[in-house]
């Protein structure tokens, strides 16, 4: 394992202190800070963050920058032969010198397509699952147009930096799980997350509107003022786009994670709930007692943080239908 030099150690220590101040939803600022800190470790000409949707069939890119130019947020199917699929399979850092960048040529490209990266480090971000087996949550990648820009100590420092970022990004999930363990009403934890999103986006849009209103109210604004104001609007728009990607992930992720938290027997009961079966019908179909069915349903309610049986059944039904459509589209 490569050791860090004093400069890299100082950078990582500073990042540790700074990242602890980010909330779970300050994602745009987090990504910007992550890129800035990576550039202190080595020359970063391009940088992106990708987040996998539940099941690992699709990846969203809420943040991508090359030479200071921000790319549009985007979503793609995970390809087995591209970087995203390679990460899910190998679960380790990818470096350009493994295959002279051949993996990059098979994936989605961004930024200036006329230029090819000469050195790359792409790091997987992990989070724990209900079965305690870490899953690849996302990937962070830094690129340089200069060959051999990232020696082993830089790679090691970047891995540590991405690990810190992952801890920040999954903190909200852990907070929700803590709320559930405290037996607080289930919808409360979801409401906290939703309200945080709404508040954040409202502030972003409010600042953008204020900038536009100030320009409109100043008929004598010079060209530099207009350029500066337009730049502020562009930044605010990027922030909203990034955080909307996070919101989309939250919406699609919740049902999948809740269903995955069930045991096999609970899943069998859950499928019957989705079919709106009564306790007696479930007991007959699964050849168990009604008391066993009640016990499983009580456990499902705790894990879903919901008390309404029909609401649980509706979510499970929608999740199973979505999973079935996705599976059909892949064959």
FENCOR-V151556 format. One record per residue. N is the residue number from 1. PSI is psi in radians with two decimals (* if undefined). OMEGA is omega in degrees with one decimal (* if undefined). NEAR is the number of other ideal C-beta (glycine too) atoms within 12 Angstrom. Layout:
n = <N;N>
psi = <PSI;PSI>
omega = <OMEGA;OMEGA>
near = <NEAR;NEAR>
//
This chain:
n = <1;2;3;4;5;6;7;8;9;10;11;12;13;14;15;16;17;18;19;20;21;22;23;24;25;26;27;28;29;30;31;32;33;34;35;36;37;38;39;40;41;42;43;44;45;46;47;48;49;50;51;52;53;54;55;56;57;58;59;60;61;62;63;64;65;66;67;68;69;70;71;72;73;74;75;76;77;78;79;80;81;82;83;84;85;86;87;88;89;90;91;92;93;94;95;96;97;98;99;100;101;102;103;104;105;106;107;108;109;110;111;112;113;114;115;116;117;118;119;120;121;122;123;124;125;126;127;128;129;130;131;132;133;134;135;136;137;138;139;140;141;142;143;144;145;146;147;148;149;150;151;152;153;154;155;156;157;158;159;160;161;162;163;164;165;166;167;168;169;170;171;172;173;174;175;176;177;178;179;180;181;182;183;184;185;186;187;188;189;190;191;192;193;194;195;196;197;198;199;200;201;202;203;204;205;206;207;208;209;210;211;212;213;214;215;216;217;218;219;220;221;222;223;224;225;226;227;228;229;230;231;232;233;234;235;236;237;238;239;240;241;242;243;244;245;246;247;248;249;250;251;252;253;254;255;256;257;258;259;260;261;262;263;264;265;266;267;268;269;270;271;272;273;274;275;276;277;278;279;280;281;282;283;284;285;286;287;288;289;290;291;292;293;294;295;296;297;298;299;300;301;302;303;304;305;306;307;308;309;310;311;312;313;314;315;316;317;318;319;320;321;322;323;324;325;326;327;328;329;330;331>
psi = <2.30;2.42;2.72;2.51;2.94;-0.65;-0.84;-0.67;-0.74;-0.70;-0.79;-0.71;-0.73;-0.73;-0.69;-0.79;-0.71;-0.75;-0.43;-0.31;-0.22;2.44;2.97;-0.29;0.10;0.97;-0.75;-0.81;-0.66;-0.81;-0.73;-0.75;-0.65;-0.77;-0.74;-0.78;-0.68;-0.63;-0.32;-0.30;-0.60;3.02;2.09;1.88;-0.48;2.67;2.41;2.80;2.29;2.47;2.23;2.44;2.81;2.37;-0.29;0.40;-0.29;2.61;2.40;2.45;1.65;-0.19;2.13;2.28;2.40;2.22;0.71;-0.02;2.16;2.33;2.89;2.59;2.57;2.86;2.39;2.75;2.47;2.22;2.31;-0.62;-0.01;3.13;-0.76;-0.83;-0.65;-0.71;-0.76;-0.63;-0.82;-0.43;0.68;2.99;2.39;2.35;2.57;-0.70;-0.04;-0.67;0.38;0.60;0.21;-0.61;-0.64;-0.63;-0.30;-0.05;-3.02;2.30;2.72;2.94;-2.51;1.81;-0.18;-0.15;2.46;2.36;2.45;-0.25;2.48;2.49;2.12;2.19;2.32;2.54;2.34;2.73;2.76;2.68;3.06;-0.44;0.21;0.18;2.03;2.44;2.66;2.00;-0.65;-3.08;2.60;2.36;2.36;2.45;2.61;2.55;-0.02;2.24;2.60;0.67;-0.35;1.54;2.91;-0.74;-0.61;-0.73;-0.80;-0.74;-0.70;-0.66;-0.75;-0.70;-0.77;-0.58;-0.71;-0.76;-0.72;-0.66;-0.68;-0.74;-0.51;0.01;-0.67;-0.66;-0.77;-0.64;-0.72;-0.69;-0.63;-0.72;-0.71;-0.70;-0.46;0.02;0.54;2.76;2.26;-0.91;-0.34;-0.82;-0.67;-0.64;-0.68;-0.83;-0.76;-0.74;-0.67;-0.75;-0.86;-0.75;-0.78;-0.83;-0.62;-0.75;-0.77;-0.88;-0.61;-0.73;-0.71;-0.75;-0.70;-0.74;-0.82;-0.73;-0.69;-0.68;-0.76;-0.54;-0.03;1.52;-0.26;0.26;2.31;3.05;-0.62;-0.68;-0.73;-0.75;-0.76;-0.72;-0.73;-0.65;-0.71;-0.68;-0.71;-0.77;-0.79;-0.66;-0.71;-0.73;-0.78;-0.73;-0.79;-0.78;-0.43;-0.61;-0.74;-0.69;-0.73;-0.70;-0.72;-0.75;-0.76;-0.39;-0.65;-0.99;-0.67;-0.80;-0.67;-0.76;-0.68;-0.39;-0.21;2.60;2.96;-0.71;-0.67;-0.62;-0.68;-0.72;-0.71;-0.69;-0.66;-0.64;-0.70;-0.48;0.09;0.57;2.61;2.95;-0.72;-0.72;-0.71;-0.77;-0.72;-0.74;-0.61;-0.04;0.95;3.02;2.79;-0.52;-0.67;-0.72;-0.79;-0.69;-0.76;-0.73;-0.67;-0.72;-0.71;-0.74;-0.72;-0.77;-0.56;-0.17;0.66;2.56;-0.34;1.97;-0.74;-0.61;-0.70;-0.79;-0.68;-0.77;-0.75;-0.72;-0.78;-0.70;-0.77;-0.68;-0.72;-0.77;-0.66;-0.73;-0.70;-0.69;-0.68;-0.64;-0.31;-0.08;*>
omega = <-178.6;177.0;180.0;174.3;-176.4;-179.4;179.6;178.0;178.6;179.9;-179.0;177.9;178.3;179.5;179.1;179.7;-176.5;-175.5;178.6;-179.0;179.9;173.2;-177.6;-175.1;175.8;-168.9;-178.8;178.1;178.7;-179.4;178.2;179.7;178.3;178.9;178.8;-178.6;177.2;-179.6;175.4;178.0;-179.1;-178.0;-178.3;177.9;178.1;-172.7;175.5;174.8;175.6;-179.0;-179.6;171.1;-179.6;-178.7;177.0;-179.6;-177.8;178.9;178.5;178.6;-178.9;-172.6;176.6;-176.6;170.7;-179.5;177.3;179.8;-178.0;177.8;178.2;172.6;-175.1;178.9;-177.2;171.2;177.8;179.9;-175.9;-176.1;-178.9;-175.3;-177.2;179.0;178.1;-179.8;179.8;-178.2;-171.9;173.2;178.3;-178.6;174.7;176.5;-176.5;-174.0;175.4;-176.7;-177.9;175.8;-178.1;-179.8;-178.4;-176.5;-179.6;-177.3;178.3;179.5;179.7;178.9;-179.3;-174.9;179.3;-178.7;-179.9;178.3;-179.8;172.9;-173.7;168.5;178.3;-171.4;174.8;173.5;-175.5;168.0;-178.0;175.6;-177.9;179.0;176.3;175.2;-177.2;175.9;177.3;-175.9;-178.0;178.6;175.4;-174.6;172.6;-175.1;174.3;174.7;-179.8;179.4;174.6;-178.6;-173.1;175.8;-176.5;179.3;177.5;177.9;-179.7;179.3;179.3;176.6;178.4;179.2;179.5;176.6;176.6;-179.6;179.8;178.8;177.6;-172.9;-179.2;-176.8;-176.8;176.8;179.3;178.4;178.7;179.0;177.2;177.2;179.8;-179.5;177.4;177.7;172.2;-178.7;-173.1;-177.9;-178.2;-177.2;177.2;-179.9;177.9;-179.3;-178.8;179.5;178.7;177.7;-177.5;179.3;-178.5;-178.8;178.5;178.0;179.7;-178.0;178.3;178.2;178.9;179.2;179.6;178.4;-178.6;-178.9;179.7;178.5;-178.7;-178.5;-179.7;-176.5;-177.9;-179.5;-179.7;-174.5;180.0;177.0;178.7;179.2;-179.6;-179.6;177.1;176.6;177.7;178.6;178.8;179.1;179.6;179.0;177.8;-179.9;-179.1;179.3;-179.8;-176.3;173.6;175.0;178.0;179.8;178.3;177.1;179.9;-177.1;-177.6;-173.7;-173.9;-179.2;-179.8;-178.9;179.8;-179.9;-179.9;-178.3;-177.5;171.7;179.6;-179.3;177.8;177.2;178.1;177.3;-179.0;178.4;177.1;175.0;178.4;178.8;177.4;178.3;176.0;178.4;-179.3;179.4;178.6;-179.3;-179.0;-177.2;-177.1;178.8;175.0;179.3;177.6;177.5;176.6;177.6;179.2;179.5;178.7;-178.9;177.1;178.0;178.1;179.1;179.6;-177.4;178.2;-178.3;179.0;176.4;-177.0;-177.9;-178.2;179.2;177.6;179.8;179.4;179.7;179.8;179.7;179.3;179.7;-179.2;177.9;178.5;-179.5;-179.4;178.5;180.0;179.4;179.5;-177.6;-177.5;-178.4;*>
near = <10;17;15;24;18;12;16;30;20;17;31;31;20;22;33;22;15;24;32;18;16;26;24;28;34;31;41;34;27;39;40;27;30;43;35;23;34;43;27;25;37;33;25;34;30;40;44;45;45;43;43;34;36;33;25;29;26;30;39;39;39;38;40;36;34;28;22;16;17;31;27;21;34;25;24;25;22;33;23;19;19;26;46;38;28;30;36;30;19;20;20;19;35;38;34;31;22;20;16;16;27;19;29;33;19;17;31;29;25;30;26;19;14;9;19;24;41;21;33;42;44;41;41;36;34;29;30;19;20;21;13;10;12;17;29;37;37;44;44;45;49;44;42;33;24;19;18;19;28;38;24;21;24;35;35;27;39;46;35;33;43;42;29;33;44;32;26;35;35;28;27;31;31;19;23;30;25;17;22;28;15;15;14;19;18;29;21;20;30;30;18;26;30;21;16;27;30;19;19;29;28;16;21;31;22;17;22;27;20;18;27;22;14;19;25;14;13;14;10;9;18;12;11;11;18;20;14;17;27;19;18;23;26;19;22;27;26;30;34;29;32;39;36;27;37;38;27;23;37;33;24;27;36;32;32;31;33;35;32;26;27;30;18;14;21;32;25;26;37;39;29;32;38;29;18;17;25;18;25;16;17;34;23;15;19;26;12;22;15;21;14;20;31;20;21;32;36;20;21;38;28;25;30;35;33;30;17;18;27;14;23;36;28;21;31;37;24;22;33;24;17;25;26;16;14;22;13;10;12;16;7>
//
